[in-house]
Amino acid sequence: MPTLAKEMAPVQEQVEQMQRLHAATHPHCVVCGAANPRGLQMDFRPTADGGVEAHFDCATIFEGYSHRIHGGVAAALLDGAMTNCLFAHGHVAVTVELAVRYRHPVMTGHRATVRAWICESSHRLHRMRAELAQDGRVLVIATAKFFEPPDGGPNLTGANEG
């Protein structure tokens, strides 16, 4: 079993890194903040391929059109997945561009899987990709650019001033 332990060590390190960065930067996030009782509280986990994954129960409270998850909810799930993927790799960055392609409706009453991974990183810019699937079929795809601010991350006081 030493081989399995060695393979699991990086994933466990990523989990710990995600938890530290999440707690320091946005514990009340509407998508993944455990401290937000009204949020989705998504639990993203690193995958062996360097991405992250979480499951979402598509309840009717997230409905837009009848029996379909609201597109904004799907977009938020994908954006949150990409943010958590960056956390897993030790990056704190903000979304500067997000493109979402809705290929098929996401139906209520069916569990969905959300995945994200880094496509390319250059200096402080990260190009990301995410997908939302149900019943083994990819329904929504997102690509995004994330930027790591030179000051080390978003305002950690909890208030954006401007």
C-alpha contacts under 8 A as a table, 3 or more apart, distances in Angstrom:
res1	aa1	res2	aa2	distance
1	M	4	L	5.31
1	M	5	A	6.39
2	P	5	A	5.03
2	P	6	K	6.20
3	T	6	K	5.16
3	T	7	E	6.26
4	L	7	E	5.02
4	L	8	M	6.07
5	A	8	M	5.08
5	A	9	A	6.11
6	K	9	A	5.27
6	K	10	P	7.55
7	E	10	P	6.52
7	E	11	V	7.53
8	M	11	V	5.28
8	M	12	Q	6.19
9	A	12	Q	5.14
9	A	13	E	6.13
10	P	13	E	4.96
10	P	14	Q	6.13
11	V	14	Q	4.98
11	V	15	V	6.24
11	V	46	P	6.09
11	V	47	T	7.18
11	V	48	A	7.10
12	Q	15	V	5.00
12	Q	16	E	6.30
13	E	16	E	5.16
13	E	17	Q	6.09
14	Q	17	Q	4.95
14	Q	18	M	5.97
14	Q	46	P	6.66
14	Q	88	A	4.78
14	Q	89	H	6.76
15	V	18	M	5.10
15	V	19	Q	6.20
15	V	45	R	6.74
15	V	46	P	6.64
15	V	88	A	6.57
16	E	19	Q	5.11
16	E	20	R	6.25
17	Q	20	R	5.17
17	Q	21	L	6.19
17	Q	87	F	6.77
17	Q	88	A	5.99
17	Q	89	H	7.75
17	Q	90	G	6.54
18	M	21	L	5.32
18	M	22	H	5.83
18	M	84	N	6.80
18	M	87	F	4.85
18	M	88	A	4.89
18	M	89	H	7.97
18	M	90	G	7.45
19	Q	22	H	5.12
19	Q	23	A	6.01
20	R	23	A	5.31
20	R	24	A	6.19
21	L	24	A	5.10
21	L	25	T	5.95
21	L	87	F	6.21
21	L	90	G	7.67
21	L	92	V	7.30
22	H	25	T	5.35
22	H	26	H	5.58
22	H	27	P	5.97
22	H	33	G	7.92
22	H	84	N	7.98
22	H	87	F	7.27
23	A	26	H	6.09
23	A	27	P	4.99
24	A	27	P	7.11
24	A	156	L	7.22
25	T	92	V	7.96
25	T	153	G	7.95
25	T	154	P	7.16
25	T	156	L	5.79
26	H	29	C	5.45
26	H	33	G	6.79
26	H	156	L	7.98
27	P	32	C	7.77
27	P	33	G	4.65
27	P	34	A	6.32
27	P	35	A	5.62
27	P	36	N	7.38
28	H	32	C	7.70
28	H	33	G	4.48
28	H	34	A	6.74
28	H	35	A	5.14
28	H	36	N	4.77
28	H	39	G	7.93
29	C	32	C	5.48
29	C	33	G	4.26
29	C	34	A	7.89
29	C	35	A	7.98
29	C	36	N	6.71
29	C	39	G	7.11
30	V	33	G	6.01
30	V	36	N	6.61
30	V	38	R	7.42
30	V	39	G	4.33
30	V	40	L	6.08
30	V	41	Q	7.23
31	V	39	G	5.85
31	V	40	L	4.95
31	V	41	Q	5.77
31	V	42	M	6.00
31	V	76	A	6.82
31	V	77	L	6.44
31	V	80	G	6.03
32	C	39	G	7.14
32	C	40	L	6.21
32	C	41	Q	4.31
32	C	42	M	4.48
32	C	43	D	6.49
32	C	44	F	7.86
32	C	80	G	6.95
33	G	36	N	5.37
33	G	39	G	6.78
33	G	40	L	7.67
33	G	41	Q	5.37
33	G	42	M	7.48
34	A	37	P	7.14
34	A	39	G	7.92
34	A	41	Q	5.38
36	N	39	G	5.19
36	N	41	Q	7.28
37	P	41	Q	7.86
42	M	54	A	6.61
42	M	55	H	7.40
42	M	56	F	7.22
43	D	54	A	5.79
43	D	55	H	7.68
44	F	52	V	5.96
44	F	53	E	5.26
44	F	54	A	4.65
44	F	81	A	6.94
44	F	84	N	6.73
45	R	52	V	5.17
45	R	53	E	5.35
45	R	54	A	6.39
46	P	50	G	6.62
46	P	51	G	5.71
46	P	52	V	4.19
46	P	53	E	6.44
46	P	85	C	7.38
46	P	88	A	6.78
47	T	50	G	5.63
47	T	51	G	5.26
47	T	52	V	5.28
47	T	53	E	6.71
48	A	51	G	7.27
50	G	117	W	6.69
50	G	118	I	7.98
51	G	85	C	5.83
51	G	115	R	6.97
51	G	116	A	5.46
51	G	117	W	4.28
51	G	118	I	7.09
52	V	81	A	6.84
52	V	84	N	7.11
52	V	85	C	5.42
52	V	88	A	7.84
52	V	115	R	5.60
52	V	116	A	5.48
52	V	117	W	6.63
53	E	81	A	7.21
53	E	113	T	6.94
53	E	114	V	5.54
53	E	115	R	4.42
53	E	116	A	6.71
54	A	81	A	7.86
54	A	113	T	5.80
54	A	114	V	5.34
54	A	115	R	6.73
55	H	111	R	6.85
55	H	112	A	5.64
55	H	113	T	4.51
55	H	114	V	6.13
56	F	111	R	5.72
56	F	112	A	5.09
56	F	113	T	6.25
56	F	114	V	7.46
57	D	109	G	7.25
57	D	110	H	6.57
57	D	111	R	4.57
57	D	112	A	6.33
58	C	62	F	6.89
58	C	69	I	6.85
58	C	107	M	7.05
58	C	108	T	4.81
58	C	109	G	5.59
58	C	110	H	5.82
58	C	111	R	5.75
58	C	112	A	6.79
59	A	62	F	5.93
59	A	63	E	7.43
59	A	108	T	5.51
59	A	109	G	5.82
60	T	63	E	5.06
60	T	67	H	6.94
60	T	68	R	7.95
60	T	69	I	7.48
60	T	108	T	5.66
60	T	109	G	7.17
62	F	69	I	5.46
62	F	70	H	6.07
62	F	73	V	6.94
62	F	108	T	7.99
63	E	66	S	6.63
63	E	67	H	6.39
63	E	68	R	5.35
63	E	69	I	4.31
63	E	70	H	5.08
63	E	108	T	7.04
64	G	67	H	7.76
64	G	68	R	5.92
64	G	69	I	5.55
64	G	70	H	4.02
64	G	71	G	7.26
65	Y	68	R	5.39
65	Y	69	I	7.27
65	Y	70	H	6.94
67	H	107	M	5.63
67	H	108	T	5.13
67	H	109	G	7.95
68	R	105	P	6.16
68	R	106	V	5.50
68	R	107	M	4.46
68	R	108	T	5.45
69	I	73	V	6.89
69	I	74	A	7.05
69	I	105	P	7.38
69	I	106	V	5.44
69	I	107	M	5.94
69	I	108	T	6.05
70	H	73	V	5.36
70	H	74	A	6.62
71	G	74	A	5.06
71	G	75	A	6.18
71	G	102	Y	7.95
72	G	75	A	4.98
72	G	76	A	6.09
73	V	76	A	5.07
73	V	77	L	6.20
74	A	77	L	5.14
74	A	78	L	6.35
74	A	132	L	7.60
74	A	140	V	7.59
75	A	78	L	5.20
75	A	79	D	6.13
75	A	100	V	6.69
75	A	142	A	7.65
76	A	79	D	5.08
76	A	80	G	6.00
77	L	80	G	5.14
77	L	81	A	6.17
77	L	114	V	7.16
78	L	81	A	5.06
78	L	82	M	6.36
78	L	114	V	6.72
78	L	115	R	7.58
78	L	116	A	7.35
78	L	130	A	5.72
78	L	131	E	6.62
78	L	132	L	7.07
78	L	141	I	7.93
78	L	142	A	6.59
79	D	82	M	5.25
79	D	83	T	6.31
79	D	95	T	7.77
79	D	98	L	7.73
79	D	130	A	7.82
79	D	142	A	7.93
79	D	144	A	7.99
80	G	83	T	5.07
80	G	84	N	6.19
81	A	84	N	5.17
81	A	85	C	6.17
81	A	114	V	6.84
81	A	115	R	6.36
81	A	116	A	5.50
81	A	130	A	7.02
82	M	85	C	4.99
82	M	86	L	6.38
82	M	116	A	5.21
82	M	117	W	6.61
82	M	118	I	7.78
82	M	128	M	6.44
82	M	129	R	7.07
82	M	130	A	6.51
83	T	86	L	5.20
83	T	87	F	6.39
83	T	92	V	7.79
83	T	93	A	7.26
83	T	94	V	7.70
84	N	87	F	4.85
84	N	88	A	6.22
85	C	88	A	5.06
85	C	89	H	6.64
85	C	116	A	6.29
85	C	117	W	6.07
85	C	118	I	7.24
86	L	89	H	5.15
86	L	90	G	6.33
86	L	91	H	5.02
86	L	92	V	6.63
86	L	93	A	7.41
86	L	118	I	7.46
87	F	90	G	4.94
87	F	91	H	5.12
87	F	92	V	6.13
88	A	91	H	7.49
91	H	148	E	7.27
92	V	148	E	6.06
92	V	152	G	7.33
92	V	153	G	5.57
92	V	154	P	7.70
93	A	146	F	5.64
93	A	147	F	5.01
93	A	148	E	4.17
93	A	149	P	6.75
93	A	153	G	6.18
93	A	154	P	7.36
94	V	146	F	5.22
94	V	147	F	5.40
94	V	148	E	6.49
94	V	149	P	7.80
94	V	153	G	7.87
94	V	154	P	7.24
95	T	98	L	7.01
95	T	144	A	7.05
95	T	145	K	6.08
95	T	146	F	4.47
95	T	147	F	6.55
96	V	144	A	7.49
96	V	145	K	5.68
96	V	146	F	5.52
96	V	147	F	6.54
97	E	144	A	5.26
97	E	145	K	5.10
97	E	146	F	7.09
98	L	142	A	6.94
98	L	143	T	5.99
98	L	144	A	4.37
98	L	145	K	6.70
99	A	142	A	5.49
99	A	143	T	5.37
99	A	144	A	6.17
100	V	140	V	7.12
100	V	141	I	5.84
100	V	142	A	4.34
100	V	143	T	6.67
101	R	140	V	5.74
101	R	141	I	5.21
101	R	142	A	6.13
102	Y	105	P	7.09
102	Y	139	L	6.49
102	Y	140	V	4.69
102	Y	141	I	6.69
103	R	138	V	7.95
103	R	139	L	5.24
103	R	140	V	5.59
103	R	141	I	7.64
104	H	139	L	4.83
104	H	140	V	6.80
105	P	139	L	6.56
105	P	140	V	8.00
106	V	134	Q	7.25
106	V	139	L	6.57
106	V	140	V	7.93
107	M	110	H	6.26
110	H	134	Q	6.90
110	H	135	D	7.72
111	R	134	Q	6.35
111	R	135	D	7.69
112	A	132	L	6.62
112	A	133	A	5.52
112	A	134	Q	4.60
112	A	135	D	7.40
113	T	132	L	5.69
113	T	133	A	5.25
113	T	134	Q	6.38
114	V	130	A	7.24
114	V	131	E	5.81
114	V	132	L	4.53
114	V	133	A	6.52
115	R	130	A	5.43
115	R	131	E	5.43
115	R	132	L	6.57
116	A	128	M	7.26
116	A	129	R	5.66
116	A	130	A	4.03
116	A	131	E	6.51
117	W	128	M	5.97
117	W	129	R	5.68
117	W	130	A	6.47
118	I	121	S	7.30
118	I	126	H	6.97
118	I	127	R	6.19
118	I	128	M	4.63
118	I	129	R	6.48
119	C	126	H	7.61
119	C	127	R	5.49
119	C	128	M	5.27
119	C	129	R	6.60
120	E	126	H	5.83
120	E	127	R	5.15
120	E	128	M	7.09
121	S	124	R	7.27
121	S	125	L	5.82
121	S	126	H	4.38
121	S	127	R	6.28
122	S	125	L	5.32
122	S	126	H	6.39
124	R	147	F	5.62
124	R	148	E	4.93
124	R	149	P	7.41
125	L	145	K	6.78
125	L	146	F	5.77
125	L	147	F	4.72
125	L	148	E	6.54
126	H	145	K	5.58
126	H	146	F	5.08
126	H	147	F	6.41
127	R	143	T	7.32
127	R	144	A	5.79
127	R	145	K	4.66
127	R	146	F	6.51
128	M	143	T	5.57
128	M	144	A	5.13
128	M	145	K	6.17
128	M	146	F	7.53
129	R	141	I	7.44
129	R	142	A	5.67
129	R	143	T	4.46
129	R	144	A	6.44
130	A	141	I	5.80
130	A	142	A	5.14
130	A	143	T	6.44
131	E	138	V	6.57
131	E	139	L	7.45
131	E	140	V	5.64
131	E	141	I	4.43
131	E	142	A	6.24
132	L	138	V	5.86
132	L	139	L	5.86
132	L	140	V	5.14
132	L	141	I	6.49
133	A	136	G	6.05
133	A	137	R	5.18
133	A	138	V	4.12
133	A	139	L	5.34
133	A	140	V	7.01
134	Q	137	R	5.40
134	Q	138	V	6.63
134	Q	139	L	7.05
138	V	141	I	7.49
148	E	152	G	6.82
148	E	153	G	6.15
149	P	152	G	5.69
149	P	153	G	5.30
149	P	154	P	7.10
150	P	153	G	7.24
153	G	156	L	7.67
155	N	158	G	6.35
155	N	159	A	6.76
155	N	160	N	6.42
156	L	159	A	7.67
